[in-house]
Amino acid sequence: MIGDMAKVKRQNQRWIRFQKNRQLLILTLPAILYLLIFHYVPIGGLVLAFKNYRYDLGIWGSEWVGLQNFKFVFSSAVGRILRNTVIYNLTFLVLATIINTTIALLMNELRNKTAIKIYQTSMFFPYFLSWVVVAFIVYAFLSPGYGWVNQILKAVGLEPKQWYSDASVWPGILIFTYNWKGMGYGIILNYAVLVGIDSEYYDAARVDGAGRWKMALHISIPHLIPVTLIQFILGIGGIFGGDFGLFYQVPRNSALLRPTTEVMNTYIFRSLMDSNEIGRSTAAGFLLGILSVIVVLATNKIVKSIDEDYSLF
């Protein structure tokens, strides 16, 4: 009897909580529908990873081939592509963390509000550009005939370079382009954290004779650690993927550059477009999803073992 009463009480509390927050819940409905339609419903298509898909037979009528598609993924030239993907994403993650934190700390030292707004706008603006636009900007600099870089090389008496046929220079170009486009978002996140720090911490530190370096080291950076770790964990989740726009649009899909610009996302896209092997492409994507979940869980577990408050979940 007591158990039934407690159950009824919990149900009433849930209903009261729902009634109090119904407006907020209604506001979340578009986002929930978006997730269901575009992120959860397509999960059923993963069955294609285990089938030899044929258009005339459809998904359920196509031949079941088990793990054969996964064998193809492991037997093809995925080793080099996976290595490219992991190295690029680790480099992006480390450099982005260092750059975003450093610039946010420097901005926090500024007292001129006009200068802060100018810096925020100028650094955040590239984030809103699509990779198609960025690819044209990069081409304006590196075009073999009329690119600004080659024009400068000619002006100083050096030979112009065929940038879109030399794969060795593209790791540096892609790393620079990625950080130029994306750093504004990370800087704003970190700067928002620094602005929210209670000024009494800094006042007390000044009374104790601490300089700017010590205040940054003992006040600003510790406040940035939780946000930085969350960004790191989320970034680790995409370590086996890669920004498709960056690696496909910016190198202009040049076959000569693929040894250093091919990553798993572009490989899956090309295998789908060139060979029309939907089953194999799905198997590669499925494998990437599993690896990403494992890495996120492992990273979060490590962070949680160090300090539970800094973990994502």
Buried (B, 14 or more C-beta within 10 A) or exposed (E): EEEEEEEEEEEEEEEEEEEEEEEEEEEEEEEEEEEEEEEEEEEEBEBBBBBBBEEEEEEEEBEEBEEBBBEBBEEEEBEEBBEBBBEBBEBBBEBBBEBBBEBBBEBBEEEEEEEBEEBBEEBBEBBEEEBEEBBBBBBEBBBEEEBEBBEEBEEEEEEBBEBBEEBEBBBEBBBEBBBBBBBBBBBBBBBEBBEEBEEEBBEEBEEEEBEBEEBBEEBBBEBBBBBBBBBBBEBBBBBBBBBBBBBBBBBBBEEEBBEBBBBBBBBBBBBBEEEEBBBBBBBBBBBBBEBBEEBBBEBBEEBBEEEEEBBBE
